[in-house]
Structure formats: structure tokens, C-alpha cells
Amino acid sequence: MKIKRLGRTGLKVSEVCLGTMTFGYQCDEKTSFAILNKAWETGVNFIDTADVYPLPVSIKTAGDTETIIGKWMKANTGRRHETILATKCNGKMSDAPNDQGLSRRHIMDAIDASLKRLQTDFIDLYQVHFYDPNTPIDETLRALDDIVRSGKARYIGCSNYQAFQLAKALWTSDKLGIERYNCIQPRYNLLFREFEKELFPLCKEEGVGVIVYNPLAGGFLTGKHKRESEQNELGRFNLPEASRLYRDRYWQEAQFDAVDKMKKFFRERNKSLTHISIAWVLNQPVVTSAIVGASKPEHLEDSLKAVDITLENDELEFLDSLWYDLPRSKDPKVTLR
């Protein structure tokens, strides 16, 4: 497991980050603990979560994932110092009008609630889950700056920002002389590479770390899905509320055709689509870490074999051709994953 520097900071994180949105819905507490233990045993020191998890997002279950991670932390107190723990805020936590968004009011409440659920004194990386057009960016950044100065968080980052939104935030931080976003979490995989146009060059130029989610396209790139399948297994494409989002993203003829081409190409080389898809993401120079989730520990164990895969030049050329042949997608929706 490679360890990489997060953006221009001195923070070191594993090239694979454990995604936890399955904890509390697809995974019970026992299974979640087993996945966390497997990640620890295999050298993953980076854990990502959010206050609104698990998926599907619901006020009734919001915070359950953090609570499970907190219990695991308490049961393994010696591991906290070696773990880079990341969480996010912005999502709707109740029906109260101020219990969501990126206002100073909500950010201050949200960090305290997350610290309590996670049973820790600080968050290594505190991120805003998505852009809030209803709150001035300077209000958000000043609140996050105060959180870092108070010691409740060590670094701050953002998720689901467009390039212009990140650029505006970086400029505001520079102008005010306050904490800046040190990283961003965009959706990125072989079937979705829109952010290579503007966001990734910006991150490279400004020293912003890139922690990508959906490297397997919600499981679509494993090659296990069939066009006519009813999706009886409790996966991303069959989750209440969330299934439509994932089907809109990937459940299309052109994407199925791309996966079929991958199956044929790599079957002859005896290589797994799961390993190839994750290895391709990790091979991109701008990527710091890829968020990989699981609903079973054996799924995570299999996914982590990707870190040992070396892609040949002809394989990289073939994988590039898949994207070039896809119909150009519409502007990406800014939604919770």
C-alpha cells in the first residue's frame, strides 16, 4: 500500500481510502467492524465518512455510520493515532431549517455532533460535502478556519465542487489569509472523466489533493451487472432512493457496451475488471487516493489487490478508447453519492 502526500500539505494518506457509506444499512455493526479490521490489516490508514451516512440518505439514519466508526475507534483505541479520519458536513440532519448547509451555525453544530458520534477529540480532515449556493463562501471558510484553529479539525477539504467553485474558494482563502481547501472529492472512473478538463489541471496547479469516489462506478465496472437484471442483490443500483441516481449515471447501453469490451479484452489476459478499474484510477498522476467501499470484508480484500496491478501501455490505450467512444455526458449533477 503506497502512502502519498495530500496536496501541498505534510499529511500522508494511503492510496486507497476506505469508504463507509454502507455502514449502518447495507452492513450491520459486526460486518462494518470486520471491514474496518480488514482495511487496517492491509495497510489502509485513511477512512472517509459523512454525517448524513449511511446511503440511502435519511434523517432517520443520519449519523449511524459515524456512530459505528466511533464504536470501532473506542474498541481499538491504539489505532486512532495511526488513522487518518475524514468526515463531511452540509447534508440535512433534521427538519430544522438551520440543521443543514454551510452556514457558520450549522458547521459549528455539525463538527461537535460528529466528534461525539466518532468518539474522538479531533477530525483529521473535515470536508464540506457539496457546494452551498445559499451561504457566502467567506462565511463557510471563516467557520472552517475557526474549527482548525480550535483544534477540532487538522485540515479542511471539499467535495463535489466544480472547478470555478474551488477556484473561488481558494481565492477567498488567499485574500482573507485563512485556511484553504487542501483536497477535493470528485466522482471519477473509466466511464466518467469530465473533471479532467478543468478541475484536475486546477488541482495540479494549486497543490490540491484529489480523493476520488466511485472508482468502480458504484460496482458497475465489476462487470457483474446484466442489462435486463432486476438487481436482486442489495447493491447501489437497487438501494431505495439512491438507485435512480446510480442508474441515471451508468445504466445505459453505451456504458454496458464499454464494459462488454473490457470483459473481452481482459478475459484474454486473465485480469479482473475490478482490479483493472481501480488500478487505472490509482495510475492517474493527479489522484492522491481512491475511495473504495465494501459491503463484505472479502469484497474489500479483493478490491485491494488492485494496488499491485501494473497496466501495460496497450492496456492504457485501450482503456482510454472506452472514454473517447462514449457519448459526451451532460454536466455532472451535484448530488450526494
N, C-alpha and C positions, 0 to 999 in steps of 0.2 A: 504494500500500500504506500503510494507516494504521498509525501507531505508537501504542501505548497503554501506559499505566502499569499495572504489575502489582500489583493490590490497592492497599494503602496504602504500598507501597514506592516507592523512586525509580527502580526498574528499568523500562526501556522495551523493549517487545517488539512485533514485527509482529503485526497482527491475524490473520494466518494463520501457523500453526506447521507446519513440515514433520514429518510422522510418518514413521518409518523402519522400522517392523516388517517391511516387505517385503524389506529389505536382507539378503542372505545366503541367501534361499530363493526367493522369487518373482523377485528381482533379483540378478544376479551383480554382481561388483565394478564392472565397466565401466558397467553400466546405473545402478548406485547412484551412481557419480560423476557421471553425466550428469544425474541427478535433482537431486543436490546443487548442481551448477553452475546448473541452470535456476532453482532456488529462489533462489540468490544473485543471479542476473541480474535477477530480478523483484522484488527488494526484501524477500524473506523473510529475516529475521535470526535467527529462532528455530527451533532444531532440537530435537526430542524423541525420546528413545530409552529403552531399558531394558537392564539387564544380561542379562535372560533372552531377549531377542530374537535371532533372528527368530521370527515366527509361522510354523508351529506351534511352540510352546514344547517344547524337548527339551534334556536335559542334554548331548547330543552337539553341539548347535549353539549353546548358550547362550554369549553373548559375541561371536558372529560379527558382529552388526550394529554393536556398538561398535567392533570392530576395523576394519571398513570405514570408518566415520566417522573413526577415528583416522588411517588412511592418507590419507584425503582432507584432513584437517587438516594433516598433515605436508607434503603436496604443495602446500598453499595456505597457508603459514604466515602470510601477511599478513592472512588473513581471520579468524583466531582472535579478534583483539581486537574485531572488529565483530560477532562471532557470539555469540548467547545460547544456550549449550549446556545442555540439560537431560537428566538420566537418572534411573533409578529403581533401587531395590533391594527385596528381600523374597523374590523367586522362588527356586525350587530350582535351585542351581548345580551340585550334585553329590549323590551318595547319602549324604554325610556328614551326620549329624543336625544339626550346627551351621552348615551351609552354606545356610541359608535362614532366613526370618523376620526379625524386627525386634529381635533381642537386640543388646546392645552388641557382643558378639563378632562377630556377622555383619555388622552395619553397618560396623564399622571395617575388616573384611576386604573388604567389598564396595566401599567407596569407593576403596580403594587399587587393587583389581583394575580398576575402571572407569577410573580415572585412567591406568593403564598401557595399557589397550586403546585409550583415546581419545587417547593421546599428548599429554596436556595436564597442566598443573600445578594446575588447579582446575576445578570444575564450577560453572557459574553458578547452576543451580537443581537441587538434589538432592532427590528425592522418594521417599516410600515408596509402593510400587506398590499395596498394599491393606492393610487393617487386619489386625493380628496379635493375635488374642484370647489367645494364649499368652504374651505379653510385656507387662508393666506399661507403660502409656503413658509414665510418667515415666522409665523406663529408656531407651525409644526416644528421647524428646525430649532427655534429657541427652546421649545419644551424638551426636545430630544437632547439638546446641548446641556440643559439643566440636569437631565437624568444621568448623563455621562459624568458631569461634574460632581453629582451627588454620590457616585459610585454604584448606582443601581444597574448600570449597563457600562460595558467597556468600549464597545464600538456600535455604530449605527449603520443601517443599510435600508434599501428599499426593494420593493418587489412590484412587478407588473407596470413599471413606468415606461412610457415612450421616450425616445431619445431627447426630444425637446423638453420634456418634463424633468428628466435627470439633469440636463444642461442648465435649466433654470434653477434647480435646487443647488447645484454645485456653485453657480454664480452667486446665489444668495448667501451661501455659507462663506464664500470668499469675501464678499462685500462686508458682511457683518462680523467676520473673524470668529466664527463659531464652528462647531463640529460639522463635518460633511458626511454624506453617504459614502461609506467605504466599499460598498458592494451593491450589486443588484441581482434580483432573481427573475430572469425571463424564462418563458417557455421555449424550449429548443430541442430539436431532434432531427432525424433524417428527413422527416416529412414536413417539418416546419422550420424554415431558416430565414424568415423575414427580417429578423433583427441583425443579420449580418450587414445590412445595407447602411444603417446609421448608428444604431445603438452600440454595436460592438466596436466600431472604429472610435467612437467617443470614449468608451471604457478603456481602450488601449491607450489613447492619448492622455487621458486624465488619471490613469492609475486606479481605476475602479475594478474591484474583483467581480467576477461573473460566476454565480452559482446557479446552474440551470436546473429547471424542473421538467418533468415529462420526458426524460431521455428515451423512454420506451413507448412514448405516445400513449400513456395510460394502459400499457400492455398490448397495444395493437401491433407493435413491432416484434412481439414474441412469435408472431405467425400462427398463434393458436386459434384465432377467430375465423369463422366462416361467414360468408356473405349472407346466407339465409338463417344463420343461427339465432335462436331466441335468447341466447346468453343466460342459461340457467344458473351458471356459476355466479356467485356474488362478486363480480368484478366491477371496474369503473363504468363499463358500458351497461350495467344493469342496476346501478345504485339509484334509489329514489332521488328525484330532483337533479342529481348530477349526471345521470345517464344521457340526457338530451344534450348537455354541453359537450360531452365526450364524443357522442355520435355526430354532432354537428362538425366537430373538429376533424374526425378521422374516418367515420363510417361512410366512405364514398368509393365509387367504382375506381377512380384513379388511384386512390391510396391502396385499395385491395390489389390492383394490378401491380403496383410498386412492390408490395410485399411478396406477391407471387414471383416476381422477377428475382427478388432476394432469395427466396426459397430455392429456386432453380440454380442460381449462381453459386450459392454457398453449400448446397447439398453435395455438389461435386467435390467441394473442398473439406467436407465433413466439419463445418463450423456452425455454431449455434447463432441464430438471428438475435437472440437476447445478448449474447456476448459481443457480437459484431456491432450492434446498435449502441451499446454503452461505450464500447471501446472507441467508436468513431467520435462520440461526443468528447470523451476524455482526450482524444488526439488533437482537438482544436486548440490552437495556442492561446486564445483569449479566455478559455474556460478554466476557472480555478478548481471548481468542484461540481460534481453532478449529484443531484438528489435522487436517491434510489429507495423506493419504498417496498414493502412486502406485507403479505397477509399471513405468511408462514415463514419460520426461520429457514427452512430448506430453500424457499424461493430466494431469500437474500443471499444465502450461501452460493447458489447457482449464479446469481447476477454478479457477485463479486469476482467471479472467475474472469470477468472482462478486463480486469486490471493487468492481466498477464498476456493479453492478446496484442500482437503486433500486426498492423494492417499493411499489406503489400501495396505497392504503387498502383497496380492494376485494379486492386480491390477498392482503393480510394477513388479512382477514376470512375469505376462502376457505380459506387455509392453517390458520387456527385451527379452522375447522369440521371439518377432517380429523381432528384430535386429539379433538375433542369427540364425534365419531361412532364412534371406535374403542372396542371393548370395553375396560374397565379391566383393565390388566395386573396380573399377580401382582407381589409385591415383587421388585425387581431383584436378580439374583444377583450376588454379589461375586466376580468372576472376572477372570482376565487377559483382555485384549482381544486 
